[in-house]
Amino acid sequence: MAESIILSKSRLKRGLQCTKSLYFTLHQKHLEPKPGPALQAQFDEGHEVGVLARQQLGRGKGYLIDLKPWDFHGYVRETKAAIERGEDLIFEASVQTGNLFARTDILKRNTSSGKWDIMEVKKSTDVRRDHIDDMTIQYLISGKAGVAIERLYVVHINRDCVFPNLEELFVIRDVTEQVLENVNSMKGRLNELWKMAKVTTEPVNDIGPHCDSPYKCVFKGHCWQKIPAMSVFNIYKIGGKKWEYYNEGIISIDEVNPEDFSGNVKRMIECTRSNTRFIDREGIRSALSEFEFPLYFLDFETAMYAIPRYHGTRPYQQLPFQYSLHVWRAPESSTLEHFEFLHTNDSDPGRQLAEKLLTQIGPVGSLVAYNRKFEMECLNSIGKRFPDLKDKLEDFISRFVDPLPIFQNHVYDPKFKGTFSIKTVAPALLGDQASYEGMEIADGEMAQVTLRNLITGKYSNLGRCTRENLLAYCRKDTQVMVDLVKWLYATQ
Ligand code: SF4
């Protein structure tokens, strides 16, 4: 049984993060949830980045091995054959020694030494510590399998690349020295993992910071079941202190002394323990004095791409494709006006979106956004790309106000559960009608994937999510924001 286990590089990486994760992967696979649409979209994008890297770095040359991902033997066989017939550039080359298997994005013959160089393509914008581990595994398995390695490179995204100059999209970083420094410790760790893989009893590893580092573990839903919905992990802004509590056996907030903290952290603990709501009416009144009618409640939905698609845009730039705008003209008015915009063509939405907004937002009054930095940054980046709109958009930016800090500083309800997300604050204060539950699109991640699907038609596993769902989601965001601000006015 143990002899038939293949430890691929991705399995080994799981094991490096946590041996229990490797155990579940090998022996309790049913505990692993299927990737949701957002994660699947990330995989798809990683694949697109890999294809473009092959085209650019191979300059149209190279031999691609393209089999079913689980056909380990097929990959190894094809790689050997490609090397023997003298290929110099092999994509998805794979090596195996004993039960250890590694696939590499690009294997390139080093013309000076006759050995091989490895290039791993990452869609990050820098080299990370786990990339070095990844390449060290690659280096060790390749060497043992008889494929001698000369240099190792991480190929990552250049965040300064500006479309259409996609020939500048990749940065190639030589990480050979870092890998060589890592070899000895990695040898020991791989031996441990192989011993561990043969054991069929569940390791006793407890949860810890490693559950989220370097990746969010796919088995969190299983291991974290014992942590109640409200615990020390819900206390915001306390960093590693939550693990100190956990390691002392303190999980319930009832056991935390509020006097150990100050400000809104102390208040959160007190409200949770006493199950009471805190309202600082004076503070709310003072904060609302900055709001000037008419109020324009604005929310953007954005898409971002590792490979930029539109003139003047960069990798991972947030591009607003959609907005919802509710206008409340005067405090005594009970009517609201609503405007919306949704761009679903695969073209730059920036100018059209901004020009539309300019016709709907007047020269006076505050723009209201929950966590305004995001909307301000979106407008700022449009202004940079379209200088003729810059002054007008800067005027908008200077008029933003934000309900988020008002809640953070002057209101707390135990139902916030340690977060000031609008999706938690709204139902806690306004009741179930402000909840997002049951909506086809109920969070920003799903909205982003749906948007990208509508724009590019590339992501197929979205179920029934449509243009109408997207409009409903964005409209809900601004409607809820209006209701929260009305709540603040009524409460002050
Ligand atoms: S959730 Fe944490 S403890 Fe459980 S397998 Fe993952 S990393 Fe290990």
Residues whose N, C-alpha, C, O or C-beta is under 5 A from the ligand:
A	BS01	SF4	C18 K20 S21 N205 D206 I207 H210 C211 C217 F219 K220 C223
